[in-house]
Amino acid sequence: MEVAEARVNYHFKLAYLTIFANLVQSDFRRRYLGTYFGIFWAFAAPLSTIAVLLFVFNVGFRSGPVNGVSFDLWLVSGLIVWFYISDAIVSGANSITEYSFLVKKIQFPTELLPIVKISSSLYVHLVNLALLVGLFLYHGRYPNLFWLQLFYYLIALVSCVLAVAMVSAVIQVFFRDFQGVIAILMQIGLWGTPILWDANILPERFAPFVKLNPASYVVQGYRDSLLFDTWFFDKPGQTAYFWAVTTCMLVLGFYVFKRAKGDFADVL
């Protein structure tokens, strides 16, 4: 009896895993379905933003190297992290309302929906990361052992984004205006995170406040791996703080989601 039950549970989980994989692929395609250039637009928007910012900072502000490294590489390394954070959180917040037909009509683990969204956004991030590597090679900077840390920081990035997306998805169901709030918060986050500016320019008394932002940890982590040859365990205090905050947010996100998901169908 126990063996038969175990087999049923295995096939049940495998079926959901297949559904999840199909949802991630179809979600990515569906975003750009019906457009002439298709998924090209997934990469055109971030690339055009990068091109404009590089022109403004290089030609307009005549920005020089940052801490001895190329400004172009420094800027783009941070921008691609923020592009993923912004896209994944915004789309993750809309995941329940967008897939309301799954919530209403079939027995489906709705916890997977925000994960589907952030996984779909991950496609674009990985391509942007590959393009960034190409930019590094063009500038004569080649892979080294520190680049392996990108796998660690990628896990950190996805974990942090998932935590925010889970809570945001629940709020969005019950408060539809929250979509506008998220858009404002993303603008504040872009300028509040040291992406377009160097955190070292701040007076010393303000530096700790920047480090309280979990996004700053990941942005700097990408730069540490690609540009500054710094290990994550060389910053034990920041690493411990990041994972403490992220873990608490994840626990809170899944707890809130579990408590609220029974009311989703009624509200939607």
C-alpha positions as CSV (number, residue, x, y, z in Angstrom):
1,M,0.0,0.0,0.0
2,E,2.8,2.4,0.9
3,V,4.7,1.6,-2.3
4,A,1.6,2.2,-4.4
5,E,0.9,5.5,-2.6
6,A,4.5,6.6,-3.1
7,R,4.2,5.9,-6.8
8,V,1.0,7.9,-7.1
9,N,2.7,10.9,-5.3
10,Y,5.7,10.6,-7.6
11,H,3.6,10.7,-10.8
12,F,1.5,13.5,-9.3
13,K,4.6,15.6,-8.7
14,L,6.0,14.7,-12.1
15,A,2.8,15.9,-13.7
16,Y,2.9,19.2,-12.0
17,L,6.6,19.6,-12.9
18,T,5.7,19.1,-16.5
19,I,2.9,21.6,-16.3
20,F,5.2,24.1,-14.7
21,A,7.8,23.7,-17.4
22,N,5.2,24.1,-20.1
23,L,3.7,27.2,-18.4
24,V,7.2,28.9,-18.2
25,Q,7.7,28.4,-21.9
26,S,4.2,29.4,-22.9
27,D,4.3,32.5,-20.7
28,F,7.5,33.7,-22.3
29,R,6.1,33.2,-25.8
30,R,2.7,34.7,-24.8
31,R,4.2,38.0,-23.7
32,Y,5.2,38.7,-27.3
33,L,2.6,36.7,-29.2
34,G,1.1,38.6,-32.1
35,T,4.0,41.0,-32.6
36,Y,5.9,41.1,-35.8
37,F,9.3,40.7,-34.3
38,G,8.2,38.3,-31.6
39,I,10.6,37.7,-28.7
40,F,13.0,40.3,-30.2
41,W,11.2,42.9,-28.1
42,A,12.2,41.0,-24.9
43,F,15.8,42.1,-25.6
44,A,15.3,45.3,-27.6
45,A,14.0,47.3,-24.6
46,P,16.9,46.6,-22.2
47,L,19.5,46.9,-24.9
48,S,18.1,50.3,-26.1
49,T,18.0,51.5,-22.5
50,I,21.6,50.5,-22.0
51,A,22.7,52.2,-25.3
52,V,21.0,55.5,-24.2
53,L,22.5,55.5,-20.8
54,L,25.9,54.7,-22.1
55,F,25.6,57.6,-24.5
56,V,24.4,60.0,-21.8
57,F,27.1,59.1,-19.3
58,N,30.0,58.8,-21.7
59,V,29.2,61.7,-24.0
60,G,27.1,64.0,-21.8
61,F,28.7,63.5,-18.3
62,R,32.0,62.2,-19.7
63,S,32.1,59.6,-17.0
64,G,35.5,58.0,-16.3
65,P,36.6,54.6,-14.9
66,V,35.0,53.5,-11.6
67,N,37.5,52.2,-9.1
68,G,39.9,51.5,-11.9
69,V,37.5,49.6,-14.2
70,S,35.7,50.5,-17.4
71,F,32.6,52.6,-16.7
72,D,30.7,50.8,-19.5
73,L,31.4,47.3,-17.9
74,W,30.6,48.7,-14.5
75,L,27.3,50.2,-15.5
76,V,26.0,47.3,-17.7
77,S,26.9,44.8,-15.0
78,G,24.5,46.5,-12.6
79,L,21.8,47.3,-15.1
80,I,21.2,43.7,-16.2
81,V,20.6,42.8,-12.6
82,W,18.0,45.6,-12.1
83,F,16.3,44.7,-15.4
84,Y,15.6,41.2,-14.1
85,I,14.5,42.5,-10.6
86,S,12.1,45.0,-12.1
87,D,10.6,42.7,-14.8
88,A,10.3,39.7,-12.5
89,I,8.7,41.5,-9.6
90,V,6.2,43.4,-11.9
91,S,5.2,40.3,-13.8
92,G,5.2,38.1,-10.6
93,A,2.8,40.5,-8.9
94,N,0.4,40.1,-11.7
95,S,0.7,36.3,-11.9
96,I,-2.5,35.4,-10.0
97,T,-4.7,37.9,-11.7
98,E,-3.3,37.0,-15.1
99,Y,-3.8,33.3,-14.6
100,S,-7.1,33.6,-12.9
101,F,-8.6,30.9,-15.1
102,L,-6.2,28.4,-13.5
103,V,-7.2,29.6,-10.0
104,K,-10.9,29.4,-10.7
105,K,-11.4,26.3,-12.8
106,I,-9.0,23.6,-11.8
107,Q,-7.1,22.3,-8.8
108,F,-3.8,23.9,-9.3
109,P,-1.0,24.8,-6.8
110,T,-1.2,28.5,-7.2
111,E,2.1,29.0,-5.4
112,L,3.7,28.0,-8.7
113,L,2.3,31.0,-10.6
114,P,4.8,33.6,-9.3
115,I,7.6,31.1,-9.8
116,V,6.4,30.7,-13.4
117,K,6.7,34.4,-14.0
118,I,10.1,34.9,-12.5
119,S,11.4,31.8,-14.4
120,S,10.0,33.3,-17.6
121,S,11.8,36.6,-16.9
122,L,15.0,34.6,-16.2
123,Y,15.3,33.6,-19.9
124,V,15.9,37.3,-20.8
125,H,18.3,37.7,-17.9
126,L,20.4,34.8,-19.0
127,V,20.6,36.1,-22.6
128,N,21.6,39.5,-21.3
129,L,24.2,37.9,-19.1
130,A,25.6,36.1,-22.2
131,L,25.7,39.5,-24.1
132,L,27.5,41.0,-21.1
133,V,30.1,38.3,-21.3
134,G,30.6,39.2,-25.0
135,L,31.0,42.8,-24.0
136,F,33.7,41.8,-21.5
137,L,35.5,39.8,-24.1
138,Y,35.4,42.8,-26.5
139,H,37.0,44.9,-23.8
140,G,39.7,42.3,-23.3
141,R,38.5,40.9,-20.0
142,Y,38.4,37.1,-19.9
143,P,36.7,34.6,-17.6
144,N,38.5,33.7,-14.3
145,L,37.7,31.7,-11.2
146,F,35.8,34.6,-9.7
147,W,33.2,34.4,-12.5
148,L,32.0,31.1,-11.0
149,Q,30.4,33.2,-8.2
150,L,27.8,34.3,-10.7
151,F,25.9,31.0,-10.1
152,Y,25.8,31.9,-6.4
153,Y,24.6,35.4,-7.0
154,L,22.1,34.2,-9.5
155,I,20.5,32.0,-6.8
156,A,20.6,34.9,-4.4
157,L,18.9,37.1,-7.0
158,V,16.1,34.7,-7.8
159,S,15.5,34.0,-4.1
160,C,15.2,37.6,-3.3
161,V,12.9,38.4,-6.2
162,L,10.7,35.4,-5.5
163,A,10.2,36.5,-1.9
164,V,9.0,40.0,-3.1
165,A,6.9,38.5,-5.9
166,M,5.0,36.1,-3.6
167,V,3.9,38.9,-1.3
168,S,3.2,41.3,-4.2
169,A,1.0,38.7,-6.0
170,V,-1.2,38.3,-2.9
171,I,-1.6,42.1,-2.4
172,Q,-2.3,42.6,-6.1
173,V,-5.3,40.2,-5.9
174,F,-7.0,42.2,-3.2
175,F,-5.8,45.7,-4.1
176,R,-5.7,46.1,-7.8
177,D,-4.1,49.6,-7.6
178,F,-1.0,48.0,-6.2
179,Q,0.3,47.6,-9.8
180,G,0.8,51.4,-9.9
181,V,2.5,51.3,-6.4
182,I,4.9,48.7,-7.7
183,A,5.8,50.9,-10.8
184,I,6.6,53.8,-8.4
185,L,8.7,51.5,-6.1
186,M,10.7,50.2,-9.1
187,Q,11.6,53.7,-10.0
188,I,12.6,54.5,-6.5
189,G,14.6,51.3,-6.3
190,L,16.5,52.0,-9.5
191,W,17.8,55.3,-8.1
192,G,18.1,54.1,-4.5
193,T,20.3,51.2,-5.5
194,P,23.9,52.0,-6.6
195,I,23.4,51.0,-10.2
196,L,23.8,54.4,-12.0
197,W,26.0,55.8,-9.3
198,D,28.9,54.5,-7.2
199,A,28.1,53.9,-3.5
200,N,31.6,55.1,-2.6
201,I,30.6,58.7,-3.4
202,L,28.2,58.8,-0.4
203,P,29.3,60.3,2.9
204,E,30.3,57.5,5.3
205,R,27.3,58.1,7.6
206,F,24.9,57.1,4.7
207,A,26.8,54.0,3.6
208,P,25.1,51.6,6.0
209,F,21.7,52.5,4.6
210,V,22.6,51.5,1.1
211,K,23.7,48.1,2.4
212,L,20.3,47.5,4.0
213,N,18.9,47.2,0.4
214,P,19.1,43.5,-0.5
215,A,19.3,44.5,-4.2
216,S,22.6,46.3,-3.5
217,Y,24.1,43.0,-2.4
218,V,23.4,41.3,-5.6
219,V,24.3,44.2,-7.9
220,Q,27.7,44.6,-6.1
221,G,28.1,40.8,-6.1
222,Y,27.9,40.7,-9.9
223,R,30.5,43.5,-10.1
224,D,32.7,41.8,-7.5
225,S,32.6,38.6,-9.5
226,L,33.2,40.1,-13.0
227,L,35.3,43.2,-12.2
228,F,36.8,43.3,-8.7
229,D,37.8,39.7,-8.1
230,T,36.2,39.6,-4.6
231,W,34.7,36.5,-3.0
232,F,31.3,36.7,-1.4
233,F,32.7,35.1,1.8
234,D,35.1,38.2,2.1
235,K,31.9,40.1,3.2
236,P,30.5,37.8,5.9
237,G,28.4,40.5,7.5
238,Q,26.6,41.6,4.3
239,T,26.2,38.0,3.2
240,A,24.6,36.9,6.5
241,Y,22.4,40.0,6.5
242,F,21.2,39.4,2.9
243,W,20.3,35.7,3.5
244,A,18.6,36.5,6.9
245,V,16.4,39.1,5.3
246,T,15.7,37.0,2.1
247,T,14.9,33.9,4.2
248,C,12.5,35.9,6.4
249,M,10.8,37.4,3.3
250,L,10.5,34.0,1.7
251,V,8.9,32.5,4.8
252,L,6.5,35.4,5.1
253,G,5.7,35.3,1.3
254,F,4.8,31.6,1.4
255,Y,2.9,31.9,4.7
256,V,0.8,34.9,3.4
257,F,0.2,33.1,0.1
258,K,-0.9,29.9,1.9
259,R,-3.3,31.8,4.1
260,A,-4.8,33.9,1.3
261,K,-5.0,31.5,-1.6
262,G,-8.4,30.0,-0.5
263,D,-10.0,33.4,-1.1
264,F,-8.4,34.0,-4.6
265,A,-11.2,32.5,-6.6
266,D,-13.9,34.5,-4.7
267,V,-12.1,37.8,-5.3
268,L,-11.1,37.1,-8.9
